[in-house]
């Protein structure tokens, strides 16, 4: 099993968008991959990882 860990220096710097691009590119070449976002900073309301992924 391989994994990627995406991190950034602040909120709203593109970690989710970049992660989504990596996931999509790997899926396009047939790699089975799952994204997981364990938390979201600076959210006024709870945001589930699926919703964050779909929002890009």
PDB file of N, CA, C and O in Angstrom:
ATOM      1  N   UNK A   1       0.850  -1.179   0.000  1.00  0.00           N
ATOM      2  CA  UNK A   1       0.000   0.000   0.000  1.00  0.00           C
ATOM      3  C   UNK A   1       0.892   1.238   0.000  1.00  0.00           C
ATOM      4  O   UNK A   1       1.827   1.341   0.794  1.00  0.00           O
ATOM      5  N   UNK A   2       0.599   2.155  -0.880  1.00  0.00           N
ATOM      6  CA  UNK A   2       1.297   3.440  -0.929  1.00  0.00           C
ATOM      7  C   UNK A   2       0.359   4.528  -0.439  1.00  0.00           C
ATOM      8  O   UNK A   2      -0.861   4.365  -0.466  1.00  0.00           O
ATOM      9  N   UNK A   3       0.925   5.631   0.004  1.00  0.00           N
ATOM     10  CA  UNK A   3       0.074   6.733   0.435  1.00  0.00           C
ATOM     11  C   UNK A   3       0.744   8.068   0.128  1.00  0.00           C
ATOM     12  O   UNK A   3       1.961   8.160  -0.030  1.00  0.00           O
ATOM     13  N   UNK A   4      -0.087   9.087   0.049  1.00  0.00           N
ATOM     14  CA  UNK A   4       0.349  10.468  -0.115  1.00  0.00           C
ATOM     15  C   UNK A   4      -0.175  11.236   1.081  1.00  0.00           C
ATOM     16  O   UNK A   4      -1.292  10.989   1.537  1.00  0.00           O
ATOM     17  N   UNK A   5       0.606  12.153   1.589  1.00  0.00           N
ATOM     18  CA  UNK A   5       0.167  13.036   2.664  1.00  0.00           C
ATOM     19  C   UNK A   5       0.328  14.457   2.151  1.00  0.00           C
ATOM     20  O   UNK A   5       1.440  14.905   1.871  1.00  0.00           O
ATOM     21  N   UNK A   6      -0.785  15.160   2.031  1.00  0.00           N
ATOM     22  CA  UNK A   6      -0.765  16.527   1.514  1.00  0.00           C
ATOM     23  C   UNK A   6      -0.898  17.483   2.690  1.00  0.00           C
ATOM     24  O   UNK A   6      -1.801  17.340   3.515  1.00  0.00           O
ATOM     25  N   UNK A   7      -0.008  18.448   2.766  1.00  0.00           N
ATOM     26  CA  UNK A   7      -0.050  19.433   3.839  1.00  0.00           C
ATOM     27  C   UNK A   7       0.230  20.815   3.252  1.00  0.00           C
ATOM     28  O   UNK A   7       0.775  20.933   2.155  1.00  0.00           O
ATOM     29  N   UNK A   8      -0.141  21.838   3.976  1.00  0.00           N
ATOM     30  CA  UNK A   8       0.077  23.207   3.518  1.00  0.00           C
ATOM     31  C   UNK A   8       0.418  24.110   4.681  1.00  0.00           C
ATOM     32  O   UNK A   8       0.384  23.695   5.839  1.00  0.00           O
ATOM     33  N   UNK A   9       0.743  25.334   4.366  1.00  0.00           N
ATOM     34  CA  UNK A   9       1.182  26.277   5.389  1.00  0.00           C
ATOM     35  C   UNK A   9       0.050  27.067   6.026  1.00  0.00           C
ATOM     36  O   UNK A   9       0.264  27.761   7.020  1.00  0.00           O
ATOM     37  N   UNK A  10      -1.155  26.970   5.468  1.00  0.00           N
ATOM     38  CA  UNK A  10      -2.269  27.766   5.978  1.00  0.00           C
ATOM     39  C   UNK A  10      -3.568  27.174   5.459  1.00  0.00           C
ATOM     40  O   UNK A  10      -3.554  26.207   4.697  1.00  0.00           O
ATOM     41  N   UNK A  11      -4.690  27.751   5.869  1.00  0.00           N
ATOM     42  CA  UNK A  11      -5.973  27.358   5.312  1.00  0.00           C
ATOM     43  C   UNK A  11      -6.151  28.056   3.969  1.00  0.00           C
ATOM     44  O   UNK A  11      -5.537  29.090   3.704  1.00  0.00           O
ATOM     45  N   UNK A  12      -6.996  27.478   3.131  1.00  0.00           N
ATOM     46  CA  UNK A  12      -7.357  28.062   1.835  1.00  0.00           C
ATOM     47  C   UNK A  12      -6.143  28.261   0.915  1.00  0.00           C
ATOM     48  O   UNK A  12      -6.033  29.278   0.230  1.00  0.00           O
ATOM     49  N   UNK A  13      -5.235  27.274   0.913  1.00  0.00           N
ATOM     50  CA  UNK A  13      -4.068  27.353   0.026  1.00  0.00           C
ATOM     51  C   UNK A  13      -4.131  26.327  -1.102  1.00  0.00           C
ATOM     52  O   UNK A  13      -3.216  26.255  -1.922  1.00  0.00           O
ATOM     53  N   UNK A  14      -5.203  25.530  -1.152  1.00  0.00           N
ATOM     54  CA  UNK A  14      -5.389  24.609  -2.266  1.00  0.00           C
ATOM     55  C   UNK A  14      -5.093  23.145  -1.986  1.00  0.00           C
ATOM     56  O   UNK A  14      -4.925  22.364  -2.922  1.00  0.00           O
ATOM     57  N   UNK A  15      -5.026  22.758  -0.722  1.00  0.00           N
ATOM     58  CA  UNK A  15      -4.722  21.363  -0.394  1.00  0.00           C
ATOM     59  C   UNK A  15      -5.798  20.417  -0.916  1.00  0.00           C
ATOM     60  O   UNK A  15      -5.477  19.379  -1.494  1.00  0.00           O
ATOM     61  N   UNK A  16      -7.047  20.754  -0.724  1.00  0.00           N
ATOM     62  CA  UNK A  16      -8.138  19.897  -1.176  1.00  0.00           C
ATOM     63  C   UNK A  16      -8.190  19.849  -2.693  1.00  0.00           C
ATOM     64  O   UNK A  16      -8.364  18.778  -3.274  1.00  0.00           O
ATOM     65  N   UNK A  17      -8.042  20.983  -3.333  1.00  0.00           N
ATOM     66  CA  UNK A  17      -8.060  21.031  -4.802  1.00  0.00           C
ATOM     67  C   UNK A  17      -6.893  20.229  -5.370  1.00  0.00           C
ATOM     68  O   UNK A  17      -7.069  19.458  -6.313  1.00  0.00           O
ATOM     69  N   UNK A  18      -5.716  20.408  -4.804  1.00  0.00           N
ATOM     70  CA  UNK A  18      -4.549  19.657  -5.261  1.00  0.00           C
ATOM     71  C   UNK A  18      -4.705  18.164  -5.032  1.00  0.00           C
ATOM     72  O   UNK A  18      -4.345  17.354  -5.886  1.00  0.00           O
ATOM     73  N   UNK A  19      -5.238  17.807  -3.884  1.00  0.00           N
ATOM     74  CA  UNK A  19      -5.467  16.395  -3.577  1.00  0.00           C
ATOM     75  C   UNK A  19      -6.469  15.784  -4.543  1.00  0.00           C
ATOM     76  O   UNK A  19      -6.293  14.662  -5.016  1.00  0.00           O
ATOM     77  N   UNK A  20      -7.505  16.528  -4.823  1.00  0.00           N
ATOM     78  CA  UNK A  20      -8.519  16.039  -5.760  1.00  0.00           C
ATOM     79  C   UNK A  20      -7.911  15.830  -7.142  1.00  0.00           C
ATOM     80  O   UNK A  20      -8.240  14.852  -7.813  1.00  0.00           O
ATOM     81  N   UNK A  21      -7.038  16.718  -7.577  1.00  0.00           N
ATOM     82  CA  UNK A  21      -6.385  16.575  -8.881  1.00  0.00           C
ATOM     83  C   UNK A  21      -5.505  15.325  -8.915  1.00  0.00           C
ATOM     84  O   UNK A  21      -5.494  14.600  -9.910  1.00  0.00           O
ATOM     85  N   UNK A  22      -4.774  15.073  -7.837  1.00  0.00           N
ATOM     86  CA  UNK A  22      -3.940  13.867  -7.757  1.00  0.00           C
ATOM     87  C   UNK A  22      -4.816  12.614  -7.822  1.00  0.00           C
ATOM     88  O   UNK A  22      -4.524  11.683  -8.573  1.00  0.00           O
ATOM     89  N   UNK A  23      -5.880  12.600  -7.038  1.00  0.00           N
ATOM     90  CA  UNK A  23      -6.786  11.449  -7.018  1.00  0.00           C
ATOM     91  C   UNK A  23      -7.380  11.208  -8.396  1.00  0.00           C
ATOM     92  O   UNK A  23      -7.408  10.072  -8.871  1.00  0.00           O
ATOM     93  N   UNK A  24      -7.852  12.261  -9.037  1.00  0.00           N
ATOM     94  CA  UNK A  24      -8.482  12.128 -10.344  1.00  0.00           C
ATOM     95  C   UNK A  24      -7.482  11.636 -11.390  1.00  0.00           C
ATOM     96  O   UNK A  24      -7.817  10.784 -12.213  1.00  0.00           O
ATOM     97  N   UNK A  25      -6.263  12.164 -11.363  1.00  0.00           N
ATOM     98  CA  UNK A  25      -5.240  11.735 -12.321  1.00  0.00           C
ATOM     99  C   UNK A  25      -4.912  10.256 -12.142  1.00  0.00           C
ATOM    100  O   UNK A  25      -4.770   9.528 -13.125  1.00  0.00           O
ATOM    101  N   UNK A  26      -4.792   9.812 -10.904  1.00  0.00           N
ATOM    102  CA  UNK A  26      -4.498   8.403 -10.655  1.00  0.00           C
ATOM    103  C   UNK A  26      -5.667   7.507 -11.044  1.00  0.00           C
ATOM    104  O   UNK A  26      -5.459   6.415 -11.573  1.00  0.00           O
ATOM    105  N   UNK A  27      -6.889   7.953 -10.788  1.00  0.00           N
ATOM    106  CA  UNK A  27      -8.059   7.184 -11.206  1.00  0.00           C
ATOM    107  C   UNK A  27      -8.111   7.065 -12.725  1.00  0.00           C
ATOM    108  O   UNK A  27      -8.497   6.022 -13.253  1.00  0.00           O
ATOM    109  N   UNK A  28      -7.728   8.115 -13.422  1.00  0.00           N
ATOM    110  CA  UNK A  28      -7.752   8.109 -14.888  1.00  0.00           C
ATOM    111  C   UNK A  28      -6.812   7.073 -15.488  1.00  0.00           C
ATOM    112  O   UNK A  28      -7.033   6.621 -16.611  1.00  0.00           O
ATOM    113  N   UNK A  29      -5.769   6.691 -14.761  1.00  0.00           N
ATOM    114  CA  UNK A  29      -4.854   5.670 -15.277  1.00  0.00           C
ATOM    115  C   UNK A  29      -5.106   4.307 -14.629  1.00  0.00           C
ATOM    116  O   UNK A  29      -4.290   3.393 -14.746  1.00  0.00           O
ATOM    117  N   UNK A  30      -6.243   4.186 -13.948  1.00  0.00           N
ATOM    118  CA  UNK A  30      -6.669   2.896 -13.433  1.00  0.00           C
ATOM    119  C   UNK A  30      -6.237   2.545 -12.026  1.00  0.00           C
ATOM    120  O   UNK A  30      -6.425   1.408 -11.592  1.00  0.00           O
ATOM    121  N   UNK A  31      -5.667   3.483 -11.309  1.00  0.00           N
ATOM    122  CA  UNK A  31      -5.254   3.227  -9.927  1.00  0.00           C
ATOM    123  C   UNK A  31      -6.483   3.308  -9.024  1.00  0.00           C
ATOM    124  O   UNK A  31      -7.264   4.256  -9.112  1.00  0.00           O
ATOM    125  N   UNK A  32      -6.649   2.311  -8.160  1.00  0.00           N
ATOM    126  CA  UNK A  32      -7.726   2.364  -7.173  1.00  0.00           C
ATOM    127  C   UNK A  32      -7.227   3.197  -6.003  1.00  0.00           C
ATOM    128  O   UNK A  32      -6.244   2.842  -5.353  1.00  0.00           O
ATOM    129  N   UNK A  33      -7.901   4.293  -5.742  1.00  0.00           N
ATOM    130  CA  UNK A  33      -7.436   5.240  -4.726  1.00  0.00           C
ATOM    131  C   UNK A  33      -8.628   5.810  -3.967  1.00  0.00           C
ATOM    132  O   UNK A  33      -9.722   5.953  -4.513  1.00  0.00           O
ATOM    133  N   UNK A  34      -8.399   6.127  -2.717  1.00  0.00           N
ATOM    134  CA  UNK A  34      -9.430   6.723  -1.869  1.00  0.00           C
ATOM    135  C   UNK A  34      -8.843   7.960  -1.212  1.00  0.00           C
ATOM    136  O   UNK A  34      -7.727   7.927  -0.694  1.00  0.00           O
ATOM    137  N   UNK A  35      -9.592   9.040  -1.236  1.00  0.00           N
ATOM    138  CA  UNK A  35      -9.183  10.256  -0.545  1.00  0.00           C
ATOM    139  C   UNK A  35      -9.812  10.309   0.835  1.00  0.00           C
ATOM    140  O   UNK A  35     -10.925   9.824   1.036  1.00  0.00           O
ATOM    141  N   UNK A  36      -9.102  10.894   1.780  1.00  0.00           N
ATOM    142  CA  UNK A  36      -9.610  11.014   3.142  1.00  0.00           C
ATOM    143  C   UNK A  36      -9.168  12.352   3.707  1.00  0.00           C
ATOM    144  O   UNK A  36      -7.977  12.661   3.750  1.00  0.00           O
ATOM    145  N   UNK A  37     -10.138  13.136   4.138  1.00  0.00           N
ATOM    146  CA  UNK A  37      -9.844  14.423   4.763  1.00  0.00           C
ATOM    147  C   UNK A  37     -10.364  14.354   6.196  1.00  0.00           C
ATOM    148  O   UNK A  37     -11.563  14.515   6.425  1.00  0.00           O
ATOM    149  N   UNK A  38      -9.477  14.115   7.166  1.00  0.00           N
ATOM    150  CA  UNK A  38      -9.931  13.877   8.534  1.00  0.00           C
ATOM    151  C   UNK A  38     -10.486  15.105   9.246  1.00  0.00           C
ATOM    152  O   UNK A  38     -11.240  14.961  10.208  1.00  0.00           O
ATOM    153  N   UNK A  39     -10.137  16.299   8.804  1.00  0.00           N
ATOM    154  CA  UNK A  39     -10.651  17.503   9.445  1.00  0.00           C
ATOM    155  C   UNK A  39     -10.601  18.672   8.475  1.00  0.00           C
ATOM    156  O   UNK A  39      -9.901  18.641   7.463  1.00  0.00           O
ATOM    157  N   UNK A  40     -11.353  19.690   8.809  1.00  0.00           N
ATOM    158  CA  UNK A  40     -11.365  20.909   8.006  1.00  0.00           C
ATOM    159  C   UNK A  40     -11.273  22.087   8.965  1.00  0.00           C
ATOM    160  O   UNK A  40     -12.134  22.249   9.829  1.00  0.00           O
ATOM    161  N   UNK A  41     -10.252  22.902   8.826  1.00  0.00           N
ATOM    162  CA  UNK A  41     -10.052  24.058   9.703  1.00  0.00           C
ATOM    163  C   UNK A  41     -10.899  25.238   9.253  1.00  0.00           C
ATOM    164  O   UNK A  41     -11.278  25.337   8.086  1.00  0.00           O
ATOM    165  N   UNK A  42     -11.183  26.105  10.168  1.00  0.00           N
ATOM    166  CA  UNK A  42     -11.869  27.370   9.903  1.00  0.00           C
ATOM    167  C   UNK A  42     -13.260  27.184   9.306  1.00  0.00           C
ATOM    168  O   UNK A  42     -13.700  28.001   8.497  1.00  0.00           O
ATOM    169  N   UNK A  43     -13.950  26.126   9.695  1.00  0.00           N
ATOM    170  CA  UNK A  43     -15.311  25.902   9.225  1.00  0.00           C
ATOM    171  C   UNK A  43     -16.286  26.350  10.303  1.00  0.00           C
ATOM    172  O   UNK A  43     -16.118  26.030  11.479  1.00  0.00           O
ATOM    173  N   UNK A  44     -17.304  27.091   9.890  1.00  0.00           N
ATOM    174  CA  UNK A  44     -18.317  27.509  10.850  1.00  0.00           C
ATOM    175  C   UNK A  44     -19.263  26.361  11.178  1.00  0.00           C
ATOM    176  O   UNK A  44     -19.771  26.267  12.295  1.00  0.00           O
ATOM    177  N   UNK A  45     -19.499  25.484  10.196  1.00  0.00           N
ATOM    178  CA  UNK A  45     -20.356  24.328  10.394  1.00  0.00           C
ATOM    179  C   UNK A  45     -19.557  23.074  10.064  1.00  0.00           C
ATOM    180  O   UNK A  45     -18.589  23.140   9.307  1.00  0.00           O
ATOM    181  N   UNK A  46     -19.951  21.927  10.625  1.00  0.00           N
ATOM    182  CA  UNK A  46     -19.242  20.690  10.293  1.00  0.00           C
ATOM    183  C   UNK A  46     -19.277  20.425   8.789  1.00  0.00           C
ATOM    184  O   UNK A  46     -20.290  20.658   8.129  1.00  0.00           O
ATOM    185  N   UNK A  47     -18.170  19.941   8.264  1.00  0.00           N
ATOM    186  CA  UNK A  47     -18.079  19.623   6.842  1.00  0.00           C
ATOM    187  C   UNK A  47     -17.507  18.224   6.722  1.00  0.00           C
ATOM    188  O   UNK A  47     -16.369  17.976   7.118  1.00  0.00           O
ATOM    189  N   UNK A  48     -18.290  17.315   6.179  1.00  0.00           N
ATOM    190  CA  UNK A  48     -17.831  15.939   6.026  1.00  0.00           C
ATOM    191  C   UNK A  48     -16.845  15.846   4.866  1.00  0.00           C
ATOM    192  O   UNK A  48     -16.930  16.626   3.918  1.00  0.00           O
ATOM    193  N   UNK A  49     -15.921  14.909   4.934  1.00  0.00           N
ATOM    194  CA  UNK A  49     -14.868  14.792   3.930  1.00  0.00           C
ATOM    195  C   UNK A  49     -15.431  14.592   2.530  1.00  0.00           C
ATOM    196  O   UNK A  49     -14.844  15.081   1.565  1.00  0.00           O
ATOM    197  N   UNK A  50     -16.546  13.892   2.391  1.00  0.00           N
ATOM    198  CA  UNK A  50     -17.142  13.694   1.069  1.00  0.00           C
ATOM    199  C   UNK A  50     -17.597  15.029   0.495  1.00  0.00           C
ATOM    200  O   UNK A  50     -17.382  15.300  -0.686  1.00  0.00           O
ATOM    201  N   UNK A  51     -18.218  15.861   1.314  1.00  0.00           N
ATOM    202  CA  UNK A  51     -18.674  17.169   0.850  1.00  0.00           C
ATOM    203  C   UNK A  51     -17.493  18.044   0.461  1.00  0.00           C
ATOM    204  O   UNK A  51     -17.555  18.754  -0.543  1.00  0.00           O
ATOM    205  N   UNK A  52     -16.424  18.003   1.235  1.00  0.00           N
ATOM    206  CA  UNK A  52     -15.234  18.795   0.926  1.00  0.00           C
ATOM    207  C   UNK A  52     -14.623  18.350  -0.388  1.00  0.00           C
ATOM    208  O   UNK A  52     -14.198  19.180  -1.192  1.00  0.00           O
ATOM    209  N   UNK A  53     -14.575  17.047  -0.611  1.00  0.00           N
ATOM    210  CA  UNK A  53     -14.014  16.516  -1.851  1.00  0.00           C
ATOM    211  C   UNK A  53     -14.850  16.957  -3.044  1.00  0.00           C
ATOM    212  O   UNK A  53     -14.302  17.352  -4.072  1.00  0.00           O
ATOM    213  N   UNK A  54     -16.171  16.894  -2.916  1.00  0.00           N
ATOM    214  CA  UNK A  54     -17.047  17.261  -4.021  1.00  0.00           C
ATOM    215  C   UNK A  54     -16.991  18.755  -4.307  1.00  0.00           C
ATOM    216  O   UNK A  54     -17.175  19.166  -5.453  1.00  0.00           O
ATOM    217  N   UNK A  55     -16.741  19.573  -3.297  1.00  0.00           N
ATOM    218  CA  UNK A  55     -16.647  21.015  -3.501  1.00  0.00           C
ATOM    219  C   UNK A  55     -15.350  21.388  -4.192  1.00  0.00           C
ATOM    220  O   UNK A  55     -15.260  22.434  -4.835  1.00  0.00           O
ATOM    221  N   UNK A  56     -14.339  20.530  -4.060  1.00  0.00           N
ATOM    222  CA  UNK A  56     -13.029  20.803  -4.681  1.00  0.00           C
ATOM    223  C   UNK A  56     -12.360  21.889  -3.957  1.00  0.00           C
ATOM    224  O   UNK A  56     -11.247  22.276  -4.315  1.00  0.00           O
TER     225      UNK A  56
END
